[in-house]
Amino acid sequence: MEWKIIHIDETDSTNRWLKAKASEAEPLGCEPRTLRLHTLNPKGSDVMVVWTDYQTAGRGCGTNRWESERGKNLLFSMLIHPTDIAANEQFRITEIVSVALCQTLQAYINNKVEIKWPNDIYVCDKKICGILIENRLQGNTIKESIIGIGLNVNQREFKSDAPNPVSIRQLTGKETDLEELLQAFLRAFDDTYHSKTTCFTYKSMLYRRGKYANYEDKTSCFTATLTDVLPDGRLLLVDKDGRERLYAFKEVSFIIK
């Protein structure tokens, strides 16, 4: 199996670029590099990665935008065909990607790398990486998944109103080769995808797991401990009164000073 790795100078969004190109009969406008790995590739389907120096409309979840200085960070999207993952188990993709990113970054950073539920990557209470996953379902399976990743690497200063960004450069004082980092992540993704313990590893890497901290839902602010994440991706918190609180994505916010 070969990952097709495509590098482009600029695009509005790597997720949108990959979604458009994947639907064309001849999807590649340039000669791709390849990386041979033993990862998922059902019935000869292509798995592709596109990475870019700059996004003019990089997307986060919802209406959020992703700030990135040209050529300084790792902005890429992956196309995979996880047909062995049932539609009602699609949170597994979040677990796989998040764990692979943490394991990759931990080799570069001395500080602890954690997963802020559901899929932001945090170091020292600051966000170093965001993930946007778009799945296309076919019956009870996932036909294809496009995974967009924005990873802060060599940027020294952030100028937007994003509350808490951080980069590898800010944490280590060192420049990191972007392509080497990308290939390290793809190898980690391959290993994590085939691991039978990814779910448990994901939970062990959760930011604030087992610690009392402040949260806010649509009714109030409260203090609780992060206890578990269910197979469908919902977050389980237990407040100081011992009451269990179960939340889907966007139903609760982490209060971070």
C-alpha positions in Angstrom: 0.0 0.0 0.0 1.2 3.5 -0.8 0.1 6.8 0.6 -0.1 9.4 -2.2 1.4 12.5 -0.7 0.7 15.7 -2.6 2.2 19.1 -1.7 0.6 22.3 -3.0 1.6 25.9 -2.4 -1.8 27.3 -1.5 -5.5 26.4 -1.3 -8.6 27.7 0.5 -9.0 24.5 2.5 -7.2 21.1 2.2 -10.4 19.3 3.2 -12.3 21.0 0.4 -9.4 20.4 -2.1 -9.2 16.7 -1.2 -12.9 16.3 -1.3 -13.1 17.8 -4.8 -10.1 15.9 -6.2 -11.1 12.6 -4.7 -14.3 12.7 -6.8 -12.5 13.2 -10.1 -11.5 10.4 -12.4 -7.9 11.8 -12.5 -7.5 13.3 -9.1 -3.8 14.3 -9.1 -2.7 17.5 -10.8 0.9 16.8 -10.0 3.2 13.8 -9.5 2.7 12.6 -5.9 5.4 11.3 -3.5 4.7 8.0 -2.0 5.1 6.5 1.5 4.7 2.7 1.8 2.9 1.6 4.9 0.7 -1.4 5.8 -2.5 0.6 6.4 -6.1 0.4 5.4 -6.6 0.2 1.6 -9.8 -1.8 0.8 -10.1 -3.2 -2.7 -7.3 -1.0 -4.0 -8.9 2.3 -3.0 -6.5 5.3 -2.9 -5.5 6.8 0.3 -4.1 10.3 -0.1 -2.6 13.2 1.8 -2.5 16.7 0.6 -0.5 19.3 2.5 -0.1 23.0 1.8 2.1 25.9 2.7 -0.9 28.2 3.2 -4.7 28.0 3.6 -6.8 31.1 2.7 -9.8 29.8 4.5 -8.6 27.1 6.9 -11.5 25.6 8.8 -12.0 24.6 12.4 -15.2 23.2 13.8 -18.3 25.1 13.0 -17.5 28.7 11.9 -14.0 28.7 13.5 -11.0 29.7 11.4 -7.4 28.4 11.8 -4.6 31.0 11.9 -1.3 29.9 10.2 1.6 31.9 8.9 2.6 30.9 5.4 5.1 28.0 5.3 5.4 27.7 9.1 3.0 25.0 10.1 1.7 21.6 9.0 -1.7 21.9 7.3 -2.9 18.7 5.7 -5.9 16.5 5.0 -6.0 12.7 4.6 -8.5 10.6 2.6 -9.0 7.1 3.9 -11.6 4.4 3.4 -12.3 2.8 6.8 -15.0 0.4 5.6 -14.2 -1.9 8.5 -15.5 0.7 10.9 -19.3 0.7 11.4 -21.2 4.0 11.0 -22.3 3.9 14.6 -18.6 3.5 15.7 -17.2 6.5 13.8 -15.8 8.0 16.9 -13.0 5.4 16.6 -11.6 7.6 13.8 -11.3 10.5 16.3 -9.6 8.2 18.8 -7.1 6.9 16.2 -6.1 10.3 14.8 -5.9 11.9 18.2 -3.7 9.2 19.7 -1.4 9.1 16.7 -0.9 12.9 16.9 -0.1 12.7 20.6 2.4 9.9 20.1 4.0 11.8 17.2 4.3 15.1 19.1 5.6 13.5 22.3 8.8 12.6 20.4 9.4 16.3 19.8 8.1 17.8 23.0 9.2 17.3 26.6 5.9 18.5 28.0 3.0 16.2 28.3 0.8 16.1 25.2 -2.9 15.5 25.9 -6.2 15.2 24.1 -8.8 17.9 25.0 -12.1 16.1 24.3 -13.1 15.4 21.7 -10.0 16.0 19.4 -8.0 19.1 20.2 -4.4 18.4 21.1 -3.1 20.3 24.1 0.2 21.0 25.7 0.4 23.0 29.0 -3.2 24.2 28.8 -2.6 25.5 25.2 -3.8 24.2 21.8 -1.2 23.0 19.5 -3.3 21.1 17.0 -6.9 20.9 15.8 -8.7 18.2 13.8 -11.7 18.3 11.5 -13.2 15.0 10.4 -15.8 14.6 7.7 -17.2 11.1 7.1 -19.3 9.9 4.2 -21.5 7.0 5.1 -22.7 4.2 2.9 -25.3 2.0 4.6 -23.9 0.9 8.0 -20.3 1.6 7.1 -18.0 4.6 6.5 -17.3 4.8 2.8 -14.6 7.5 3.1 -13.3 9.8 5.7 -11.5 13.1 5.1 -9.4 14.2 8.1 -8.1 17.7 8.2 -5.3 18.6 10.6 -3.8 21.9 11.5 -0.6 21.6 13.6 1.3 24.6 14.9 5.0 23.8 14.2 7.4 26.7 13.5 5.2 29.8 14.0 6.8 32.1 16.7 3.8 34.4 17.2 0.0 34.2 16.9 -1.9 37.4 16.1 -5.5 36.3 16.0 -8.0 36.4 18.9 -7.6 32.6 19.3 -7.5 32.2 23.1 -4.5 29.8 23.7 -2.4 28.7 20.7 1.1 27.3 21.0 3.6 25.8 18.6 6.4 23.3 18.7 8.8 26.2 18.1 7.5 28.1 21.1 7.8 25.1 23.3 11.3 23.8 22.2 13.0 26.8 20.7 13.8 24.6 17.7 12.7 24.5 14.0 11.1 21.2 12.9 11.1 19.8 9.3 7.5 19.7 8.2 7.7 16.8 5.8 9.6 14.6 8.3 6.9 15.4 10.9 4.1 14.5 8.4 5.7 11.1 7.6 6.3 10.4 11.3 2.6 11.1 11.9 1.5 8.8 9.0 3.6 6.0 10.5 2.0 6.5 13.9 -1.5 6.6 12.3 -0.8 3.3 10.7 0.2 1.7 13.9 -2.6 3.2 15.9 -5.3 2.2 13.3 -4.3 -1.4 13.8 -3.9 -1.4 17.5 -6.5 -3.1 19.7 -5.9 -0.7 22.6 -6.4 2.7 20.9 -9.7 3.3 22.9 -7.9 2.8 26.2 -4.9 4.9 25.1 -7.2 7.7 24.0 -8.8 7.8 27.5 -5.4 7.7 29.2 -4.3 10.7 27.2 -7.4 12.9 28.0 -6.7 16.4 29.2 -8.1 16.8 32.8 -8.9 13.2 33.2 -9.6 12.4 36.9 -9.1 16.0 38.0 -11.7 18.6 39.2 -11.9 21.5 36.9 -14.4 24.1 35.7 -16.9 23.6 32.9 -19.9 25.5 31.5 -23.1 24.1 29.8 -26.2 25.9 28.6 -27.5 26.3 32.2 -24.6 27.0 34.4 -20.9 26.9 35.3 -19.9 24.0 37.5 -16.9 22.0 38.8 -16.6 18.4 37.9 -14.1 15.6 37.2 -13.7 14.1 33.7 -14.5 10.4 34.2 -15.0 8.8 30.8 -15.8 9.0 27.1 -18.4 6.7 25.8 -18.0 4.7 22.6 -20.3 7.1 20.8 -18.0 10.0 21.8 -20.1 11.5 24.6 -18.3 13.0 27.5 -19.1 11.8 31.1 -18.4 14.3 33.9 -19.2 13.9 37.6 -19.8 17.1 39.5 -19.0 17.7 43.2 -22.4 16.6 44.2 -21.7 13.2 42.7 -24.2 13.8 39.8 -23.3 12.3 36.4 -23.4 14.8 33.5 -23.3 13.4 29.9 -22.6 15.7 27.0 -22.4 15.5 23.2 -20.0 17.6 21.3 -20.6 21.4 21.7 -22.9 20.9 24.6 -20.3 21.7 27.2 -17.2 24.0 27.3 -14.0 23.7 29.1 -13.2 26.9 31.2 -9.5 27.6 30.8 -7.9 30.6 32.4 
